């Protein structure tokens, strides 16, 4: 499993963002509410799930931003 500099996997990091405002907080809340989301989920796992759900482009932009922030934290 890929981790950031703090040793956190993406899914683990994302669920910690649920209290944030903005797109990343919204993404975190949606992911946590999805019964298929796991703390071990990767950005690609979440992209696939979003595609299956018919998500809009803004959601994918939020995921890209979240992935970038996670990698640099």
N, C-alpha and C positions, 0 to 999 in steps of 0.2 A: 504494500500500500504506500502510495506517495504521501509524504507529509511536508509541512512547511518547516521553517527554521525552529519553531517551537515544538515540533514533533506531533502536530495535530493533523489528522486527516481532514479532507475538505468537509465531509458531512458533519464531523464533530465540531469543526470551527463554525459551520453555517448555523447549526442549531443554537449556538451561543449568541447569534446576532438577532434573535427574535424581538428584542426590546428596542432595536434601532429604528429610527425613522427612515423614510426613503425606500428606494427600490430593493436594497439588500435586506432590509428588515421585512419587507413584504414577501420577498422570495423565501426568506428563512421561515416565516410563518406558514407559507403555503407548503413548503417542503415538510415541515414538522407535522402538518395536518394530513399529509399523504401517507397512507398505511404502508406503501411500498418503499418509502424513503427510509434509509438506514444511516446510522452515524458513520458507517464505513463507505457510504456512497461517494463516488468520485464526481468531478464536474461532468465527465462524459456520461456517467450513469444518469445524472439529473438532466442533461441535454436530451438524452434519448427519451426519458419520461415526459419531458416538456413537449417534445415533438409528437409523441403518442397522444398527449392531451390536447394538441392543437393550440399551443400557447402562441401568443403574439410576439412580434419582434422585440418589443420593449423588455419582455421577460428574458429573452436571450441576451440582451444587452446587460441587464442586471446580473445575469449569471456570469457573463464575461468580466464585469467589474468585480463581482464577488471572488471569482477565481484569481484575478490579478491581486486583489487585496490579500487574500489568503496566502498566496505564494510569497508575498513580500512581508508577511507578519511573522 
